[in-house]
Amino acid sequence: MKVTKFSGELVHFEKNKLEKSLQKSGANQLMVDKILSEIEKTLYEGIPTKKIYKLAFQLLKKLSNAHAARYNLRTAVQNLGPAGFYFEKFIAKLFEKDGFQTQTNLILDGKCISHEVDVLLKKENTVSMIECKFHGSQDAKTDVKVPLYILSRFNDLKNKDFPIFNSFFSIDNCWIVTNNRFTEDAIQFGQCSGLQLLSWDFPKDNGIRNRIDATQLYPVTCLTTLSLAEKDKLLMQEIITVQDLIQHSNWLSKIGISPQRIKNCLREANQLCNFIN
């Protein structure tokens, strides 16, 4: 049986990959087996993988909102677009969980020209810049042209003091963060150049997906009990993560959600943040 990937490529259906993705959601084996059994009944030659994962999400949602939210995590991060503005804020929060101070969306004058910097990080006396490369499609990859370009920007900014973090610091390191994946050339050049790379699944076992689960810092866009329009309204109020929503739950009533739906939403939010991997 062959399936059609997002890119249009035909590949063999790998049941074990789907099983692992369901297990990563936190679903127990009984739930996983039930979903796999239902999906196998619907398969046909050339079925889009998008359709398979959509069905898996719908079946999982019937069993557990919180598990469905985690299963849909990559799409939820993609929904921090369309331009990636909220993705940058989310990445800043992810690093704050790791003990960094952060600043976002700055204009800094380099030796040659001015640069817009997405995120600045500071831990102890070391400052790093982050450039975020956001993709609105899951099949898009960050190729080698991106680290080539960002390295030139970093070289124009380093070795110069800036009025940041309530003092004057120079920028010591540079990160490139993408919500999708890097090409092999991009990884090779980035590592050779001393750039720090972070993508959905890179570095292995410490990519964005792993960091989200480790910190339980889930984007508010992953909640299954809210509509896309409601999520957008929350993002505009700087409610970026599920933890933000729990701390500022009064915004749910402010955007017009009924008391019963607020109860359901907060139940899902608390279950998600209490998830133990």
Secondary structure, 3 states (H helix, E strand, C coil): CEEECCCCCEEECCHHHHHHHHHHCCCCHHHHHHHHHHHHCCCCCCEEHHHHHHHHHHHHHHHCHHHHHHHCHHHHHHCCCCCCHHHHHHHHHHHHCCCCEEEEEEEEECCCCEEEEEEEEEECCEEEEEEEECCCCCCCEECCHHHHHHHHHHHHHCCCCEEECCEEECCCEEEEEECCEECHHHHHHHHHCCCEEECCCCCCCCCHHHHHHHHCCCEHHHCCCCCHHHHHHHHHCCCCEHHHHHHCCHHHHHCCCCHHHHHHHHHHHHHHHCCCC
